[in-house]
Amino acid sequence: MIDKSKVPVAWSARRDGHEQFEKMSLAKSSNVLVALLLLCCSGAVTCGQQRKAPAKPSLADKIAVTVDAYQKKNPRTQIGVAVVNVKTGKTVYSYNAETPLIPASNQKLLTTAFALEQLGTKFKFRTKVLQSAGGVIIVGDFDPTLGDPIISRHEKKSIYSELDLWAAAVKKTVGSKICGDMILYNRGRGAESKNPYHPDWPKRHRFVWYGAPVAALNFHDNCFDVTFANIKGKITPCVAPASRFIKVVNKTQPGKKQIWKLRSNDDDSEVTVSGKVRSASKFPLSTPASNPPMLLGWTFLDRLAKKDVALGGKLRVVSTAPTGMEKATDICETQTPIATAVNRANKRSLNLAAECLFLRAGDGTWKNSGKIMTDTLLKKFGLDPKGITVRDGAGLSRQNRISPANITKLLDKMLKHDGGQLFLTSLARSGLDGTMRRRMKSHETKGRVSAKTGYLNGVVALSGYVVDPQGEPVYAFSIILNKVRGVSRARGVQDDICRILTSGTGGDNGNASGNNREPRRQ
């Protein structure tokens, strides 16, 4: 490059005309001519060879910058990322993708795929009401959806609608009195029929809705819902399901804060609500029941009583087929499509739904169902055995392990599975519904990410698909973080990666729409 300070006259002449240039000495003129010649030559090179535009960063480059920035600020966190283009089958990005990590509720992706493979897309849970010699038998089939409040609200029904159909059928078949017992057949194998909690689950989870017990006979997500009403100036708890056979003991007192708890006895015939209450509330909060079959039984007896049908004998639970069952005749049957349970497990992450699918597709026990699920995923979906450990169906166990690479392989395979469309539509959509309704709500990403969220203490996971404007999956991804400090930052890096991937699908999703209201029990 030429230093302009060494050729001042030449530069001046080019601006002001030739007079000043002609007054220069011959030596100086020669020097200036050489300089001008160099400038011209330099200009010719520049003009003849266009500068190359900087290379546009690839999706992998952008994701790498995002992951590196997060990892630098959070060195303690274990992060695994896998992204695959499902159109080409090629890996787009990989970071610790083969490392087995705690998946939290991303475990439900494995469970629902397992259930669809084992049971088939046409499978239906069948809960039967039978007439035995003088009595009634209700046979469970691990249906997790009976009396589910979210499903009932969506179908514009009462949580008691199915039980009312049962009651009408019993009255028509048996009459106004059941002379014998009502037997609740909570079929299962081994300890699971008597102990409805996985041995890995922390006991503290038994007092929150997502830690509800699991059984072959379930009702209302196996939870009591509590609201408070102002009755004659006194704040009074209202408990659902409601039954004249479930006694509600009110031990609450007025207070400045709304801090209360519900405890039920062993057979759920009595619940006690205690603590401080400040005001009425119409939004229900949930507490797990103690004995799911009995919760269903007490509620059903109340619906029978409303139709003037009495029980002459006792209400009791059995875990083995009751005597005389082989001679019992059908009264009625409730059939629930597998799609209903899969959707309930994935979109709003109901643990009960996932565990029921897990046990029903397995052999009814957690231990053996885990082995069956592992074998199925390895043989049918080609997962790497070094990157998977199955303990339960919902992901509450911290002993579960899955690698991001295994999840993306499963996601890719599921698109070609008979249950692929069912599986895809069961996932929550960004900015629209389920556990993704509050994430990635911008115009560019709304409805463009169909995924399963996951959270445990120190664990934040997100796996699913990024879809094009027509809703067709383009990328399968899995982003799992363990040893997390700062949940919002962890979710932030997941969302950033999804935004990058969305930009690689083209177009926008201006037609995305949906209801973003938040129901209870996500």
Buried (B, 14 or more C-beta within 10 A) or exposed (E): EEEEEEBEBBBEBEEEEEEEBEEBEEEBBEBBEEBBEEBEEEEEEEEEEEEEEEEEEEBBEBBBEBBEEBBEEBEEBBBBBBBBBBEEEEBBBBBBBBBBBBBBBBBBBBBBBBBBBBBEBEBBBEBBBBBBEEBBBBBBBBBBBBBBBBBBEEEEEEBBBBBBBBBBBBBEBBEEEBBBBBBBBBBBBBBBBEEBBBEEBEEEBBEEBBBBBBBBBBBBBBBBBBBBEEEEEEBBBBBBBBBEBBEBEBEBEEEEEBEBEBBBBEBBBBBBBBBBBBEEBEEBBBBBBBBBBBBBBBBBBBBBBEEEBEBEBEBBBBBEEBEBBEEBEEBBBBEBBBBBBBBBBBBBBBBBBBBBBBBBBBBBBBBBBBEBBBEBBBEBBEBBEEBBBBBBBBBBBBEBBBBBBBBBBBBBBBBEBEBBEBBBBBBBBBBBBBBBBEBBBEEEBBBBBBBBBBBBEBBBBBBBBBBBBEBEBBBBBBBBBBEBEEBEBBBBBBBBBBBBBBBBBEEBBEEBEEEEEEBBBB
